[in-house]
Amino acid sequence: MKIRPEIRADAPQIERLHMEAFGPGRFAKTAYRVREGGDFVQALSLTATHEERLVGSIRFTQILIDGKEGALLLGPLAVFRDYSGHRCGLRLMNAGLDLARDQGYELALLVGDIAYYEKAGFKVIPSAQILMPGPVDMARMLSFELQPGALERFAGMVSLG
Ligand SMILES: CC(C)(COP(=O)(O)OP(=O)(O)OC[C@H]1O[C@@H](n2cnc3c(N)ncnc32)[C@H](O)[C@@H]1OP(=O)(O)O)[C@@H](O)C(=O)NCCC(=O)NCCS
């Protein structure tokens, strides 16, 4: 499996991947709505391929937290079901987070399952420190410090950068 920057020609297959992974209800989710209208950071969008077939994708969106820059929302992250279990998701995350750190971002957030994302180093955010503009289960609000001590420098409401 190879990981490379996303290119324009990947878009239709990524759309199919999101449909398979998240279903038609995905647009109603808070994390999706926050990203809506926000541009993905092209320099952080990565595609996983296996023998030329696109098997996974990760994207990030720049966000503000109480108006402050330096944070990203991780997602969507998805891997085709018939390619799961090859560490593709973890490798995409590790590569994306490394790039984000190198580009000077401080904090990555996501709404997801701690049982999975702790494998990449994500931790649950202390209750109500960072808020999303919509209903979110606080046990699923996770963060990853790209720079030491970054989490204590951010608090408040998430909005689009
Ligand atoms: C979640 C997803 C990205 C994982 O991709 P993947 O390439 O199959 O996963 P990986 O191979 O990187 O998984 C690494 C490890 O995490 C485990 N894992 C995978 N999904 C998990 C989950 N939801 N909860 C706990 N552990 C999980 C794997 O079993 C594996 O365990 P191991 O370390 O013991 O081998 C992929 O299954 C997917 O696209 N799912 C649909 C979209 C989705 O639900 N995304 C959000 C998840 S909250």
PDBQT file of the ligand as one rigid body, heavy atoms in Angstrom, charges set to zero:
ROOT
HETATM    1  C1  LIG A 201     -12.423   3.254  10.819  1.00  0.00    +0.000 C 
HETATM    2  C2  LIG A 201     -11.590   2.929   9.582  1.00  0.00    +0.000 C 
HETATM    3  C3  LIG A 201     -11.026   4.223   8.977  1.00  0.00    +0.000 C 
HETATM    4  C4  LIG A 201     -10.438   2.012   9.996  1.00  0.00    +0.000 C 
HETATM    5  O1  LIG A 201      -9.581   1.765   8.876  1.00  0.00    +0.000 OA
HETATM    6  P1  LIG A 201      -8.732   0.411   8.771  1.00  0.00    +0.000 P 
HETATM    7  O2  LIG A 201      -7.651   0.639   7.792  1.00  0.00    +0.000 OA
HETATM    8  O3  LIG A 201      -9.639  -0.730   8.538  1.00  0.00    +0.000 OA
HETATM    9  O4  LIG A 201      -8.200   0.272  10.251  1.00  0.00    +0.000 OA
HETATM   10  P2  LIG A 201      -6.725  -0.075  10.699  1.00  0.00    +0.000 P 
HETATM   11  O5  LIG A 201      -6.247  -1.276   9.960  1.00  0.00    +0.000 OA
HETATM   12  O6  LIG A 201      -5.904   1.153  10.626  1.00  0.00    +0.000 OA
HETATM   13  O7  LIG A 201      -7.018  -0.469  12.233  1.00  0.00    +0.000 OA
HETATM   14  C5  LIG A 201      -5.964  -0.573  13.129  1.00  0.00    +0.000 C 
HETATM   15  C6  LIG A 201      -6.466  -1.222  14.384  1.00  0.00    +0.000 C 
HETATM   16  O8  LIG A 201      -7.646  -0.567  14.878  1.00  0.00    +0.000 OA
HETATM   17  C7  LIG A 201      -8.722  -1.497  15.023  1.00  0.00    +0.000 C 
HETATM   18  N1  LIG A 201      -9.991  -0.841  14.726  1.00  0.00    +0.000 N 
HETATM   19  C8  LIG A 201     -10.505  -0.533  13.522  1.00  0.00    +0.000 A 
HETATM   20  N2  LIG A 201     -11.691   0.119  13.668  1.00  0.00    +0.000 NA
HETATM   21  C9  LIG A 201     -11.917   0.215  15.013  1.00  0.00    +0.000 A 
HETATM   22  C10 LIG A 201     -12.964   0.775  15.802  1.00  0.00    +0.000 A 
HETATM   23  N3  LIG A 201     -14.027   1.397  15.268  1.00  0.00    +0.000 N 
HETATM   24  N4  LIG A 201     -12.842   0.683  17.161  1.00  0.00    +0.000 NA
HETATM   25  C11 LIG A 201     -11.776   0.074  17.735  1.00  0.00    +0.000 A 
HETATM   26  N5  LIG A 201     -10.753  -0.453  17.029  1.00  0.00    +0.000 NA
HETATM   27  C12 LIG A 201     -10.830  -0.394  15.687  1.00  0.00    +0.000 A 
HETATM   28  C13 LIG A 201      -8.360  -2.606  14.052  1.00  0.00    +0.000 C 
HETATM   29  O9  LIG A 201      -8.985  -3.811  14.438  1.00  0.00    +0.000 OA
HETATM   30  C14 LIG A 201      -6.853  -2.671  14.214  1.00  0.00    +0.000 C 
HETATM   31  O10 LIG A 201      -6.553  -3.321  15.440  1.00  0.00    +0.000 OA
HETATM   32  P3  LIG A 201      -5.104  -3.957  15.792  1.00  0.00    +0.000 P 
HETATM   33  O11 LIG A 201      -4.225  -2.793  16.156  1.00  0.00    +0.000 OA
HETATM   34  O12 LIG A 201      -5.389  -4.833  16.947  1.00  0.00    +0.000 OA
HETATM   35  O13 LIG A 201      -4.667  -4.685  14.552  1.00  0.00    +0.000 OA
HETATM   36  C15 LIG A 201     -12.399   2.178   8.500  1.00  0.00    +0.000 C 
HETATM   37  O14 LIG A 201     -12.876   0.971   9.055  1.00  0.00    +0.000 OA
HETATM   38  C16 LIG A 201     -13.585   2.959   7.970  1.00  0.00    +0.000 C 
HETATM   39  O15 LIG A 201     -13.442   3.685   6.995  1.00  0.00    +0.000 OA
HETATM   40  N6  LIG A 201     -14.753   2.785   8.582  1.00  0.00    +0.000 N 
HETATM   41  C17 LIG A 201     -15.962   3.459   8.121  1.00  0.00    +0.000 C 
HETATM   42  C18 LIG A 201     -15.857   4.919   8.399  1.00  0.00    +0.000 C 
HETATM   43  C19 LIG A 201     -15.832   5.213   9.883  1.00  0.00    +0.000 C 
HETATM   44  O16 LIG A 201     -16.567   4.615  10.649  1.00  0.00    +0.000 OA
HETATM   45  N7  LIG A 201     -14.989   6.169  10.283  1.00  0.00    +0.000 N 
HETATM   46  C20 LIG A 201     -14.994   6.651  11.618  1.00  0.00    +0.000 C 
HETATM   47  C21 LIG A 201     -14.568   5.683  12.683  1.00  0.00    +0.000 C 
HETATM   48  S1  LIG A 201     -15.025   6.306  14.293  1.00  0.00    +0.000 SA
ENDROOT
TORSDOF 0
